[in-house]
Amino acid sequence: MVKKGEWVRIHKVILKAEQRTGKLPEDTKKVPLEMWTKGYLLADAQIGDEVEIESVNGRHETGTLIEVNPYYEHDFGTCVPELLKIDKQVREIIFGGEQ
């Protein structure tokens, strides 16, 4: 059970693929226009339920509840050893040594 007031993410299909305009690239026309939005849950619910949320700026949206306490999962990838060497070289050129 996800309680009212929890920070959540919802998902909603805005336009099905066949409803999209013809003035789009072919690969774009083949997929639906989707929305993922975060906000505060306005009533108790379960993951997968259709819910209403209030965003931080007060906008109300409805959609399928998909996540509680969402967070960013992206990063800049793994370490690239060559960049460490380049960093040393740049510091030598600019500052005359390591800083």
MOGIHU-V724372 format. One record per run of one state. SS is the DSSP state (helix for helix, strand for strand, loop for the rest). FROM is the first residue (numbers start at 1). TO is the last residue. Records with the same first field share a line. If there is no record, write none. Layout:
SS->FROM-TO ; FROM-TO
//
This chain:
loop->1-1 ; 3-6 ; 16-16 ; 20-25 ; 30-32 ; 42-44 ; 46-49 ; 55-59 ; 69-80 ; 96-99
strand->2-2 ; 7-15 ; 33-41 ; 45-45 ; 50-54 ; 60-68
helix->17-19 ; 26-29 ; 81-95
//
